[in-house]
Amino acid sequence: MKTIVKMSFLLLGACFLACTNRKQDNVKKADVEKAGEIESKNSGENGGSPSETFSGEEASQQPSMETVWFGEDSVPFENATLIKRQTEFSDFATPLAIGDKIGIIEDCDVYRTSNDGGFGKSCGKLKKGSTVYYLYSGKDRDWICFVDEHGMSGWIKPSIPFRQRKYTADDSIIRKLWQKDGFDLARFSPDGKTVAFHRWDYRYSSSQGISVCDRVSGEELFVSEAKPYSRIACAFSPDGEYFYYVKDDKFLMQLSIKDRTQKNLGSPTPHQAAINDGSEFLQSIHPLPDGEHVLCGVYYEPWAMCNVKTGEWIYKKGGDFMWANSFAFSPDGKYIAGCAGNPTDICVWDMNTREIIWQKYRDFGGDLYYSDDGKTLYVVNGSGIASIDSKNGEVKSKTNIEFPYKYRINDWEVVPKKDRVLYAITEENQGEYDSVHGLSYLYVYELSTGRLVQAEHIEDEGKKIEDLELSPDGKYISIRVKDGTHVNECHQIICAVNLNKKARTIPAVKRDEEERKNRDFLLSTSFNAGWWELSFYPDGTYGLWARHDGTQTGNWFIEKGRKGYEVTFSTPEFGGKKEPYSFTNKYDLQVEFPGTYPVCPDYEDFESEGSIGAFDDGAPVLQSNRPSPAWKKYYYMGEDVIKYPGWGAKDIKYLHLLENTKMRESASVNSDTVSMPYYNGDEYIKDRSVVFAGQKIHIIAATERKETIGEKTAPWYLIYEDDHTYGEYSEGRLVWVFGGYSVEIGDSSGK
């Protein structure tokens, strides 16, 4: 249900990682180390009130009685019970929370990245008696990233003794009520009085799989037949009288909570199930607010809607929007918003006409939520929160959420009325099996601002949060936890949750706008490195990944060079060994790790937007996987071309062939023709050098120049043509066709 996107995030939009050069024009070179020191007039060994000062240009500041925890009932750090380091946990209590203060009780060096070697030069010091804000730990919890009250940031080793406040269960925002073993998905009724579960082991082995329980006591009220096969999707009706689920992947079932009877509402297009080789058909279930219709995400279609009273199905078919998982309905009932992973991300339809109002392509996959006034559409995913104008799709704001490397986002839930987003994440350890993992956490943010409210540890080490479900009023939560021993060992823990805590503001790390732009670009972008994919993580590590060759990891930091900002890579580590690595990119340039390369977020060519290494219009070392904008002129394959929109864009264009047209290697009648096979469903043509009349093919680009051939004057079009078998080994390639024997159309239906 949840669309997990790559972890390229920012913590509260402000908390970045490594310590950077803070040199001012009037600061001498000899003062650089001094500028990184945080001194204290009083040690504060016993939890006193140290007066922190920042040496250098910053003036002394007396700290306020700011609370260490996130909420109105917290204890000020100066009055807290301090311990050297908390290692034991009580249920639902965080030992060291993001935004917490830690007290430094010995002088220690500060580093700009979490690394023992390679980048080992200290960039400053923390003095005994200092207090700083904790951001997060390194991937092996052997480093701590911090920020102080003045915006200085860096890394220290937690082996250096420090003090933190002692936490108890009283600090938690959740309270365990009861637990059910072996239960899979949970759904709260609209009034929050009952909870419907799906039994994990009933998915295949039994017909009785829906368990309806009393929320207060946990008593099982009744168990009903359910056979979802592989796709599990379920939901309560708005009035709580019915429970809907999918049977055998393609039939919508209605269970009456009152009399416990079931009704098969059928499948929207049963013939489709045979087309897709047994793939899931009904993707998700979304009862409409009117109580009469249920909208379902449908495999290979945008959606299908069932009138539960008449059993009639209506559906939106065709176009370039498929496999939607998340939907939202405007408060006035006029619009449906849907989100899918392929080939586009967000569509908004008029409820009456079922026509697309607007469509967003890429970068916005996630779960959708309308604001109470219907003016804003929130998109929540693994990278953060986007606020979009619901009428036209224009982005109002985007808050990135930063999670450390090796943290896996398993689920998230949103309560718009409480202005809250809850993320369930697991701190994964490196191990051969999924059962090897670290701690699980619950992170709570404000939906409207993206500010952190609470972060806390769930259960004990060795257990992993897999799924969250919140009651509509935001007062109760069901947390699915696995202990990793067996596939059926999943437990639903029902808790009371307090989402009324105030958001916590963490001091912003000082960075100039150009540095922030370059860091954001690296953290939000993956790079194509031939067989390898390069990704950056917010804790200062990078991953160089290949499907068959595993993952190499190392550290990185960014700082200003002579021409602009540059990223420096450490020696990569693979299989416990550190050794240099190099490969040749598509421009025959050598890419080396370790190494230093310029960062170029403004680089642009026909294929990509942004690169590493392209100063002075040189060839990039690594190009980003971001597509460059459409409707701009680029130099490509020896031609100045206009790039057309990609798949899923609202203004996508197709070439409708009116006559058989030759396929060429380049945009010229003197170019060699291209030959490829073709299968039209009845006849297989081994070699053909033309695109057949009647075909409608997506346009990739068109030459800026026009050519006259015979009596026809037109540009050349770049298209992707294949053999149309749709088989596993279908072949295709980019080819050029002269546009004099075709017309552009708005969609593949010919409109």
N, C-alpha and C positions, 0 to 999 in steps of 0.2 A: 504493500500500500504506500509505503513511504519511499520516495525517490531519493536514493542516497547519491549524492553528488560528491565529487572529489574534495578532499579537505584542504581548502585554500581560503583561510579565514583570517579575521582580525578580531581580537578580544576587545569588545565594547568600542570598536572603532578607534581605540587609543593605545592599547597596551601592546606595544611591539617588543622585539626581543633583545637584540644585541646592542652593546654599548657602542656608540659611534663617536667620531671626533667632534668635540664641542669647541674647537678652536675659534676664537673671535679674532678679528684683525688686530686688536690691541692687546692680545694675550701672548706673552712670550712663549717660545718652545719649551723652556725650562719649567713653565707653569702648567704644562699639560697634565702631568700626573696629579698635581695639587688640585686641579679643577675637578678631579674625580673623587676627592676625599669627602667623606661625611664625618665631621667631628662632633664630639659631645662634651658638654661641660660637666655632666653628671653621668656616671656609669649606669645607674638604674638597675643594679644587680638584682634587687629584690622587688622589682616591679614598680619602682619609683616613677617620677615624671621627668625623664631626661629632656633637656632643652637642646634640640638639634640645631646645628648650624652648618651652613654649606660654605666651605672655604673657597676663596677666589672672588668672583664678581658678585655672587649672590649674597644678599644681606641676611643676617640672622633672623630666624622666625620662631616664635614660640608656638608649639603645636596646640591645637584645640583639643578638647576632651572628645575626640572622635571615637566612635565605637568600633570594635574589631569585628563584630558579627553584623549580619545584614538584617537590621530590623530595629524596631523601637524598644524592644525589651533586652537589648544586648548590654553587655558589661564593657565599660571603657577599658582599653588596653592597659592603662596605667593602674587600674584597680583589679585586673584579672589575676587569677592564679596562674603563675608561669611555670612551665616545665622545660626541661632541656630539649626534648623532642618526643611527641606523642606517637607511640607505635601500636598501642592497643586500641581497639574500637568497640564502642557500644553500638547496638542496632540503630541505624539511621542517624549517625553523627559523624561529621567530617573532622578528621584529625588536623588538617591544614587546608584552609579554604582559600580559594582565589580572592584576592583583596584583603586577606588577613595581614596583620602586622607581625613581624618577627623581630626579636631583639638580638643584636649581635653582641656576643660576650667575649670575643677575642678579635684582634685585628685580622683582617683577611683581604686577600687580593680579589679584585674584580676583573672579569674577563669579558670580552665582547661576544664570545660564543662559547657553547658548552663543549669543550674539547680539551683533552689532556695534552695533546701534541699538535704540531702544525701551526696552530694559532695561539700558541702558549704565552704570548706577551701580555702581561697585566696592563690594563688601561686605566687603573685607578685603585683605590683602597676604600674599604669600609672600616671605620674605627670602632673600637670597643665602646659599647654603649649606644651605638646607632640603632635606629629602628627604621625598617623599610617595609614595603608592601610586597607580599608574595604574589607572583603571577602564576607560575607553574614549574614543574620539574622537568628535567631532561628525560629522554626515552628510557633510561635505566634508573631513573630517580637518583642519579649520582651528582646532579647539578640542580641548582635552583635559580630561576630567573626572577628578578625583582625590579621594582621601580620605587624611587624615594619621593618625598613630598615635593621635590623641586623638578621632577621629570627626568632625573638621571636613571638610566637603566643598564643592567648588565647581568652577569652570571657569577654565582659563587658556588663553592662546593658545600653541600650540607654536612660533610664530615667536619667542617668548622662548627664548633658548638654554637647554637643559638637558642633563644627562648621563644616559646609560643604560648598562647593561651590554652589552658586545658579545657577540652570540650566534653560535654556529657549529653545524654539523650535529651535533656531539656532544651538544648540549642537547636534541635531538629524541627523542621516544619511539618514532618509527617509522623504519624503514630500508627503502629501496626494494630489492626483490629482482629483479623483472623486470616487463615491460610488454607488454600485448597491444593492438594497435590495432584499432579498429573493432568492439570487443566491447561488448555491452550489459549485461544483468544477470549477476551472478556468484552462485554458490552453492557453499559449501565442503561436502565430505563430512563425516560425523560424526567421522571420525578425522583430518580435516584434511589427508589425503595427496593428495587430488585436488580440482580446482576445475572445476565445470561452468559454461560461459558460454553465453549466447545471442548470436549474431552480429547486430549492429544491421541490416546490409544484407540479412540473410536473412529479415527479418520479412515482406517482401513479394516480393522478387525471386528467392528460391531456396527449395528444399525442405529443404536441409541447413543446419540452424541451431543444433543443440546441439553444442558443442565441449567435450570432456572432456580436461583437461590435468593433467599432473603438477605438484603444487604446488611441489616443490623446484626443478625445472629449467625449468618452463614448457613442456615438450615436449607437443605435442598427441598424446594417446593415440588418439583416434578422433573422427570427426564423424558425427553421426546426423541423420536426417530430423526436421524439426520445422516445423510450419506454424501458429503461434499466431494468425495473422490480426491482430487488434489488441490483444487482452488477453494480456499476458505474465505468467504466474504459474507458478512452478516450485519444486520442493523435493526433497531427498534423503529416502529412507526412513530410519528410525532405525538400521538396520543397514548403510546405505550401499550395499546391493546394487541398489537401484532409484532411478531418477530420474523424477519425475512432472512433466508440463507440460500445458498446455491446447492443444488443437487446434481451430481454427475457432471459438474462443470458447465452445464448449459441450461438447467431448469431453475426458474425462480420459485422458491417455496415460501408459503405464508403460514406461520404457526400462530394460532389464537392462544393468547396467554390465559384468557378467561375459561374457555371450555377445552383447551388443549388439543383441538382438532387441527389438521393440516390441509392445505389446498395447494395443488400444483398450478401455478400461474403460467406455466409453459415456457417456451424459448422463443425469442424474437425471430430468429431465422434458423431453424433446425438444420436446414441443408448445409449451412456454413460449417458445421462441426466436422463434416467429412472432408472438407477441403484442407483443413489445417493440420492434418496428421495427428489428430488427437490432442492438439494444443488447447490450453484453457480458452474458454469462450466468454463466459460472463466474468469480467475482471473485478467489478466492485458493485456495491449496492448503496443507493442514496435515495431514501424516501423523500418526496417533495413536501414542503410545508403544508400543501393543501390537503394532505392525508389521503388523496385519491390516486396518486401516481407514484411509481417507483422508477427512478432512473438508474440504469446500469451501464457501467463501462463495458464495452464489448470488444472482443478481439477482432482486429481487422476492420473495425468501424469506430466512429467517434462515440456514439452512445445509442441506447435503445430505451424507450420509456413504456412502462406497462400501466394501463388503467386497471387497478386492482378490483374494481367493481364489475367491469365488463370483460376483463381478460384481454382486451385489445392492446396490441403492440403498435407503437409508432417509433420510427427510428430515423436518425440522421445518417445517411450513408454517403460514401464517396468523398471526394476532396482529398486534402492532404493533412488530415488529422485522424490519428488512430491510436489505439491502445491507451486510452485515457484511464487513469486510476483515481484521480481526485476531482471532485466537483464541488461547487458552491452555488447557492441560490441567493439572488439579491433579495433584500427584505421586502421589496414591493412585489416580488414574484414575477417580474418582467424579464429577468435575464438568467441564463445558465452560464457559469464559467467552468471550463474544464481544463485539466492539465495532463499532459502526456509526455512521454520521453522521446517518441519517435513518430513522425519526423519533425514535428514542431512542438512547442511547449505549452502555450496558453491560447485558448479560443474563448470568446464570449459570444453567445448566441441570443437572439431574440426568442423568448419563450413561445410566442405565438407563431411567428413565421419560420422559426428554426433556421434563420439565415445568420451567417457570421457577421457580428458587429465590428469586431477587431480581432487581430491575431498577433501574437508575439513569437518571434523565432529565436530560440536558444537563450541560454543564460537565465531562464526563469522557471525551470522545472521545480516542482515541489507540491505542497498542499495549499489549497486556496481557502480564504476566509474573507467574507464581506464584513466591513465595519457596520455598526448599528444603523448609521444613517445611509448606508449603501453607496457612499461616495468614494470609498477606498476599498481596493482589493488587496489583501495581504497575501504574499507568497512566501511560505516558510519552507526552507530546505536545509540540507546539511551544511551550507555555507553561511546561512543567516536569514535575514528578513528583508523583503522588498515591499515597498508601499507603492501601489500603482493606482492611477486615476481610473476608476471603474468604467468611465464613459468612453475614454479614448485610448487607454493603455499606456499613457505617458507615465514614466517613472517619477514618482515624487521624491523618494529617498531609498537608500539601500544601506542597511547596516550589516556588515560582515561579522560573523562570530568566529573567534579563533580558538581552536582546540589544539592541544599539543600533538606532535607526531606520535604515532602508534596508539592514538585514541580512536576507537571505532564508534561511530554514531549508529546505534541500533534502532532508535525510534525517537519520535517527538510528538507532542500533543500541544494543542493550542486551546485556550479558553478566552475568546475575544472579550466577553463581558468582564473578565478579570484582568484583561490586558496582560496576559501571561503566555509565555512559550516555555515548555518543559522539554529538555533534551535528556535522553538516556544514553550514556556513553560508557564504554568499557576501556580500561587501560590495558591494552593487549601486550603480553610479553612475547618474545620470540620463542616459538616452540613448534614441534612437528605437528601437534594435534590441536584441535580447537579447544580442548579442555584446558590447555595451558594458557592462562590469562591472568591479568592482574586484578585491580579493583574496579568496581562499578560505581558510577556517580550519577546523580540527578542534578542537572543544571537548570536554573529557572531565570528567565529573562523577561523584561518588559516587551510586549509586542510592539508598542508604539515607538519606543526609543532604542530598543536593543540593549539597554543597560542591565547588568547582572544584578539579580535579586538574591539568589542563594545558590550555593553549590555544596552538595553533601554526599557522603559515602553511604552506599546501600548495602546492607547485609555484611558478610565477612569476605575476606579474600578467598577466591576460589569459586565465587558465585557471580553470575553474569546477568545483568538486566537485558532482556531481549525485546520487551514490548511494554508500552504504557497505554492505559485507558483511563480517561478522566470522566467523572460524572458531569452532566451538562451545567450544573451550578458551580462546578469547580471546587466542591467540598470533599470529594472522595476520589481516590485513585486506586487502580488495580495495577500491580507491577508483576509482570511475568519474569521469573528468575529461573535460571538453569544452573545446576551444579556441575555439569560437564561430564558426569559419569556415564549416563545412558541417554539414549535419544528421548526416552519418555520422562526423564527426570526434570520436568518443568513444574513450577509452582506458581500459583496466583496468590499474591499477598494483597489483601484488601486493607487500605489505610485511610485514615482521615488526613487531609492535607490543608495547610494554611497558606493561601496564596495572597494574603494581605500584607506581607512584609514590604517594607520600603526598599526601593532599589538602592544599590550601593554605587557610589561614584569613586572610581579609582583614579589617582593622579595620572595625567596624560604624559606619555613619554615625549620629550622634546625632540622634534624633527622638523626640518624645513619641508616645504611643500614638494619640492623636487625629489627629495629623498623618499618622502611618503609615497609619491607617485610611483617611483621605481620599485619600492618594496611591495606595494600593493600589486603591481604588475607581475612580479615574480611569484608571489604567493597565490595569485588567482589564475595562473596560467600553467599549463603543461607544455612540454616542448618535445617535438619529434626529433629523435636522434638516431635515425635509421631504424635498426632493429630495436632500439632502446627508446624508452619514454622517460623524460626527466621531469621530476616534480620537486617543488620546494615546500618545506614545512616550517611553521611559525616558530619552532624551537631552535631554528638555526641548522637543521639537518636537511640534506637532499636525498632523494632516492632515484637511482638509475635502474630501471626495471625492464626486463625482457621476459617474455612468456616462458621460454624454454631454458633461459640461462640464469634465472633467479634475480635477486635484487642486490645491487651494490649501494652502500650508503656512505655518507660522509657529512662534513660540516660545511656551512657557507656563511659568509657575511658580506655586507655591501657597504661601500664607503666611496666618498668622492675622490675621483682621480683628476688628471690634468684636463680632460675634456668633458667629463661627466661622471656619473656613478658607475661603478664597476662591481661585479660580483666575483668573489674569490672562493674557489673550491679547495677543500682539503683532499688528501689522499683517500680514495674510496676504500671501504672495507667490505670484503666478501668472504663468507665462510669463516669468519673469525680472524682473517688475515688482512692486513692493509698493504696494498701495493698499487703503484701507478696504473692508470688505464688510459688508452687512447683509441680513437676510431676516426675514420674519414667521413666527412659529411657529403651531401650531394653536390657541393661546389668544389669537391676535392681539397677541402681545407682540413687540416689536422685539428681534432678536438682532444684536448689533454686534461686529465685530472691527476694531480692538482694543476690549477691554472687560474688566471685572472682574465676576465673578459668584460667588455663594456656592455651595459644594459641599455636597450633601445626600445622602449615601449611605443615610440612614434614611428618605428619602421613599418613600411607597408609595401607589399607587392601583390600580385594577382591572387596568390593563394592565402597569404597569412597577414596578420596584423600583429606587429611586435616581434622582437627577436633579441637574441644575445649575440653581440658582436656584429655591428654594421655601421660604425662611424665612418664619416666621409663617403657615404653611398657605397661602401664596400659590401662584399657578399656576407650574409649572416653566417655565424657559426652554427647557431641553433635557431630554427624558426618556431614560433609558437603554434599551437593548434587552434588558435582563434582565426576564424575566416575574416578576410578583409571585407569592407563594405561593398555592396552592390551599387550599380549605376555610376561607377567612377571609371576613369580611363586608366589602363595599365598597359605596360609593355609585356607581351606574352607571346611566345613561339614566333618571334620575329615580327610581330604586328602590334600596332596600337589598337587595343580592344576595349570595348565597354563590357564590364562584368555584369551579368544578370543575377537576379536573386536566387538563393539556394532553395533546396527542398523545404517546404513548409511555410515559406514567406507568403504573405497575402498577395503580393504583386508578382508572384512567380509567372513566367511566360513559357509557352510551349510553341514549337514549330509544327504547324499543320502542313504536311506535304501534299501538294495538289497533283504533282507528277513524280514519277520515279526520278530520283536525283542521285548523282554519283557521290560517293564518299571519297574524300581526298586526304592525303597525309598533311598537307598545308593548304593555306587559303590561296590557291592558284590553280587555273586549268592546266598548267604545265606540271603540276605535282602528280606523283604516283597515286593511283587509286588504291583504296583499301578493300580487301576481300575478307569476308567472314561468313560463317554459316547462319542459317535462319530457319526457325521452325514456327509455323503459323497455327499449329494445332492439328492440321490435317496433312501438311506436306513439309518435308525436310529438304531444304536446299543447301547443298554442301558448300558451295561458293557463290556468293553474290557480292557485287560491288556497288549496289545502289541501296538507298533507303526508299522503301516502297510508298507509293501514293496512298494517302489515307492515314499514315502513321502520324501520331502526335507525340513529340519528343521534347523533353525539358531542354531549354536553351541554357548553355553554360556561359557563352559570350558571343559577341558579334564584332566584326572589324569596324573600326571607325570610318574607314574609307569604304566607298561603294565602287563596284566594278560593273561595266556594261558588257554583257555577253549576248550576242544577237540583238534582240530588241528589249532585253531585260536589264534593268539597272537595280542592283541590290547589294547589300553587304554579304560577307561570308559569315556563316554561323558555326560556332563550335558546339557540338552536341556529344552526348554519350550514347552510343548505340551498342546493343548487345544482341545475342542470338534468340532472345525471347523464349527460351525454354523454361526459365525460372527454376531450373534444376540446380543441383549442387555444384555442377561444373560448368555453368553457363559462362560464356566468354563475352567480353565487351571492351570497348576502348573509346577514347576521344577521337572524333573525326570532324573534318570540315565539310560543309555542304554549301553550295551557292544558293542564296536566298531568293533567286528570281522565280523559282517554281514552288513557292510555299508562302504561307502567311503566318504572322504571329497571332496567337490567341491567348486569352487570359487563363484558361484552365483546360485540362485534358478532355473535357466533355465537349469542347468546341465553342465555348462562349467567349 
